[in-house]
């Protein structure tokens, strides 16, 4: 992979501080067009900053919405790699380099409380502390999502490692972490290994190295604890799955009776049942809020779904897909609905509204599962998504052409 000097204006091939050259990939089209930064983690790692910081910085500078979930760093809109590299230079100038000695080995330190909160760059090279300009919007984001403290390990490596955990947390709305560990149970298509990998940071970190070795869990007590927590959460989830008294069943029954309830009423029902933020809410919503007219109805529920599908969490997306799958497969009109390409229409609306991510839809669309309906039905529902999946492939091809610049 091509690397560049962290200070790109330093024309010295022996300059010690390098980072991977930032890459971009434009996905989707129309209102749903977005720029994915596939190597954001590696770039951020080299800068010893959480990958969310530069991504959010791009968003601030471009006035664009950003999303980070499942290790995907996305800026809405279509942006060239060169533009983002220039912005990255600015980010490095303002948030990484020591203004005194221009060394990039700095750590962000937050001091003060309330209105007097401030962020400093603590330079490992010259020892000086320099203030960050608090007028930049990114500072608010940093204060809300502070860099995790080193736990005895030195250098930026650890910072990046913890930052990955911090990444998805940004949009977390007060429930269990939205890491996809619990999806390990999904349909057998994913091995438990994926659960483990998701429970700890991925990509080029100390922990990642540890995971690659023969005994990842024992080798890493933190990871082991993290995993057992996830597994615990998973068991709880499974237990109440078919419980007739569960709040999810109650929500489902309520939705069946109140399909025309406005978004606010749906949300207060979810609050009343104390299941705010739970991914299984989406299963009920997908199955019971809509009727056979879902292709028409989905557009009106986009805002509600944007609120309920947390942080583009894979789990939430999969539950929503599962609910919709049930609706379409179990409807007495199922054959007609599927023949009319209803699945494609619904997926398109959800994708364009950034509720579903490309990778999640692809994975769903190409893996028949008997988790929600029987296999035969599951196959038919996916067949009805063909048009959308084909469209995704074409959109991808055309964005690759654009990448060639
Ligand atoms: Zn310095």
Boltz pocket constraint, residues with backbone or C-beta under 6 A from the ligand:
constraints:
  - pocket:
      binder: B
      contacts: [[A, 98], [A, 99], [A, 100], [A, 101], [A, 102], [A, 103], [A, 123], [A, 124], [A, 125], [A, 126], [A, 127], [A, 128]]
      max_distance: 6.0
